[in-house]
Amino acid sequence: MKKKIVVCILAASMAAALAGCGSGNAAAGSSKSESKSTSSGVSSASSESKSDSSAASKSTSSEGAGTGVEDGVFTVGFDAEYPPYGYMGEDGEYTGFDLELAQAVCDLEGWELEKKPINWDSKDMELESGSIDCIWNGFTMNGREDDYTFSIPYVDNSQVIVVAENSGIDKLTDLAGKVVGVQAASAALDVLQSDEEGGKKELSDTFSSLNEFADYNTAFTELQAGALDALAIDIGVAKYQLNSRGEGFKMLDETLNTEEYAIGFKKGNQALCDIVNADLQKLANDGKVAELAEKYEIADMVSLKAE
């Protein structure tokens, strides 16, 4: 009888131990389900966190998996001296049409926006290294379609020439023998160096020199000082500079080129591109795109419309 009692006690002890192990495994499984998603997918717990629209928990959203924003931070690379698309405002904070549009996308997704100023010459290196998720700052897609995964185009743009009003320069052919400035690694530089259809290398060959600058603010200062005779520049940036600097400058009626702006993602990152595309269209439908375009005085250039 005593032996039977001992056996029963031992059996009960083993059952309790096994139950304890089972509880430990269940707890581990629960902990794993709440952790950041792995490459194989995400948990139901992370899906619930998305519904809470919490930026802190966006890292576990299934929509962030495989896009580069699994940590919930959307890092935008931009030229900090490229108004009205990206620049430092009077309050010392970075702002602009593109940056406010990026913030609106982040608001929809529950992401935190990181605005990362970059040297425009280094934009490809920044994107390839993963230090930024996209290039979003008046970025021309034409001629670069094979190098990036691009969003839907959202702004129609032209390359123009800006000169002093009293320069005596009224048409492109008047630029012969003149010193012309342009931003390094810009679409304006590309078109002036291209001898393909639509390129203007034949025109730039007539210049006295074509000087490259890191940013257009510096180039405009040189134009204002008389060190440059003309400046090749995007029309939106030109309008902003002319409005902010007052009288004394003009744009030539002839344009160098017409193009479209889009957001450049790393080649193959279609998942992130699709998310942003859907959000851009929603923002257009909600009137947010038009609102920002009016604010930054580029309403006549925005091509993304409500459906």
Helices and strands as residue ranges (DSSP letters): H 2-34, H 44-51, G 58-60, E 73-78, E 81-82, E 86-88, E 94-95, H 97-109, E 112-117, G 120-122, H 123-129, E 134-135, E 149-150, E 155-164, G 172-175, E 179-183, H 187-193, H 201-204, E 209-213, H 216-225, E 230-234, H 235-245, E 249-251, E 257-261, E 264-265, H 270-285, H 288-295
